[in-house]
């Protein structure tokens, strides 16, 4: 088991009737056996944290431990 730093860029729309969007990056420390698993866990966590998100760009950036 390793700990990975994962950054997720999230694009959210405030209302469906407008084209105003908000973009931000969330950082996670994910414990997983591989980068592929860390990617999936971070994506799932970002969807939970940002339910209005329409785009999720996941980047496993480095191995922490």
N, C-alpha and C positions, 0 to 999 in steps of 0.2 A: 504494500500500500504506500502510495506517495501523496504528497500535497502539492497541488498545482495552483499557480496564480492564473485566473481566467478573467478576461475582460469581455464584457458584453455590451455592444453598442445597441441601444434601443431607440426606435423611432415610434412615437406615439401621436395619435391624433386626439385632440381634446373633444371634438364633436364630429359626428359623421357628416353633418350638413356643411362643414367648412373644410377648407384645405389647410388650415393652420396645424402645423405639426411641431412636436418638441423632440429633440434628440438629446441623448445623454449616454454616458458610459457608467456601468456598474462593475465593480471589482468583486470577485469572489475568490475564496481559498477553498478549493475542492479536494477532498480526500478520495482518491480513486486508484485503480490498478493500472490505468493507461490514460493517455491523452484523449483517446476517443471516448472513453467513459466519462472523463472530466468534462469534455465538450457537451455531452448529452445531459449530464447532471446540471451544469451551469445554464444551459438553454431552458431546462425545465424550471429551475429556480427563478430565472429572469421572467419567464411567462407568469409564474406565480406572483412575483413582486410587481410586475408591470402588466396587468391584465388587458390594458387598452393598447398594448404594443402591437404594431403591425409588421415590424421588421426586427429581427434579432441577428446581429452579426457577432458570432462567438470566436474569440481568439484565446487559445491557451498560450500564455506568454512565457512562462518559465516554471521550472521545477523548484519548489521551495524546500522540500525535505523528502 
